[in-house]
Amino acid sequence: MSKSIVAVLKTNPQNVLEDIVRLCKMAGIGEHLDKNKTTILKDNISWHLPYLSANTTPWQLEGTIQALNKNGFNEISTVHNDTVVTNSQKGQELNKLAPIYKKYRVTEFENFDKKQIRWIKYEPRAEMLVLNKMFPHGIYIPEYFLDKNIIHLPTMKTHIYTTTTGAMKNAFGGLLNSKRHYTHSVIHETLVDLLAIQQEIHSGVFAVMDGTVSGSGPGPRTMTPHDTHYILAGSDQVAIDAVSAKIMGFDPMSLKYIRLATERGLGTGVMDEIEIVGDDISSVNLHYSVGDNAASLVGDMLWFGPLKFLQKLFFHTPLVYLFVFGSYFYHDFIWWPFFGKKRQADFRKNSPWGRLFEKY
């Protein structure tokens, strides 16, 4: 049986664009995506504020577009989506992605703009673990996604609910509607269901992950950024997340979403079944950990803890807006001005990747 291929390179700011192009070729971008189809770039805006390690980096986006152009992919688009606590337009500007989309003339869509994207009821062929129960009136997906390639652009980081987050989690924002928060208590199963749907609807699925700056701590926003210089790419979304988890210091198969996806044959998280091409990471262990912040402590009690029985009351009614406001206020008006802003200012001054960000 052939192994899943994940390409890994250690790079630097001077060569990162060329290295991403080389990385994508090593990972087989031309073989795993259909050049006759439109390719959707799905960036990762975990926070609209410019926090390196939380969001797709401008060089990650630009290098991927260059790789597509050099491999004969001519129709490129992007689909942006807001979440309950992020503003995609603001995020595109502050994280310096908007000028790149404009420079390369990438067609842009807003996922929840009904004039641009039509949401349709979808009946998955694969057996669903939870989505049919979470959404008993039907699973709705963007019609625009059908029969198109998709490239996920996640960053290497930890996450308060899934321990690590990457390619599989990146589909959560784009493929589910605005009520996706219903699924937080079954987030691992949800990611597996979404991957099964992606493999049914897309003409090809690929990921380019940025680990030039990676995040450790209570992610996907309030982390400590680190210079780690890695970039990863692959068509097996389970495998690329497994390799990323391994680099960060976690046992991939101990992570429920990776284990479930492997058991269902959607990819592999077993390191012996993954061929890593490029740089050797066999002895790499960043010893990352997750931890909690004020917002995650409340979320843990309601999603997974003793107050779980109150979920429908708090999250399926207008009361949810209290939690939306609480998360927004905590992250944007407490954590960012008192902790994050200075942390990022120091990082941009002292990190070669921070200085590259400033030049964009």
C-alpha positions, 0 to 999 in steps of 0.5 A: 500500500502506498504511503501518504506524502507530506512535504516538509521544508525548513525555510527562511524569509529570503527564500520562502516564496521559492520554497513554497513553490518547491514544497507544493511540487514535492507534495504533488499539487499537479497530480492531486488537483484538477487543472481544468477546475477552479481552485478555491483558496481557503485562508485561515483567519482565526482572529481579524487582528494581526497576530502572527501564528493565528492567521494565514501569513501573506507569504504563505498565500503568495507562495501558494498562488505562485505555485498554482500559476507555475503548475498551470492552474489558471482559475483561482478564487477565494471564499471568505467567511466571518465567524461569531468573533472575527470579521473577515474583511478586517482580517484580510486587511490587517493580516495583509492578505487583501493586497495579495488577492488584488495583485494576483487578480484572485476572484473573491467571494463572501461565504455568507453573502446570499447574493454571491453564495447560495447554500444548498441542502446536501445529502452525504453519501458517507455515514455521518458521525454527528452532523445529521444529528446536530442539523436534523433539518438538513446539512447545508453547504455552499453550492459554489464549492461543488466540483472545485479544488480547494486548498486549505491554508492553516497555520501550525498551532494549538487549540483549546478544544482540539489540542492542535488545529490545521487542515481539517479544522480549516474546513469548519469555517467555510463548509458549515453555516453560521450555526456551526457553534452547535457542534463544539461539544462534538468538534472532533466528530464534526471535523471527520464528517466535514472531511468526508463531505469534502472528499465527496464534493471537491475535485481535489483537496490540498493543504499548504500549512505555515509553520514559519511562525507557530503558536503554543498555548490557548489557541487559536488566538491567545498563543505565544508565537515562536519562530519555527521556520517550517512549511508543510504541504500535502493532499492527505489532510489527516496526514498533514495534521498528524505531521504538524502535531508530531512536530509540536510534540503531540502523539497524532493518534492520541488526538481524537479527530486524527484517530477517528479520521484514520479509522474511517479511511479518510487519510492516515495519522499513523506516522509509519504510514506517512512518507515525509519528503524534504527535511528530516523531522524525526527528532523534532519535538517543540514540546508545545502545550495548550492551557486555558484562558478566561474564555476557554474556561467558560467554554470548557464548562459549557461544552464539555463540563458540568454545565453541558446540559445547558447547551441548548438553552445558551447556544440555541437561543438568543442567549448565545449573543451574550457569549459572542459578545463576551468572547469578542470583548475579552479577546479584542478589548482585554487580551489584545491591548493588555497582552497580545499587542505588546507580544506581537510588537516585540515579535515583529521587532525581534523575529525575522518573520515578524520583520518580513510581515512588516515589509508586506 
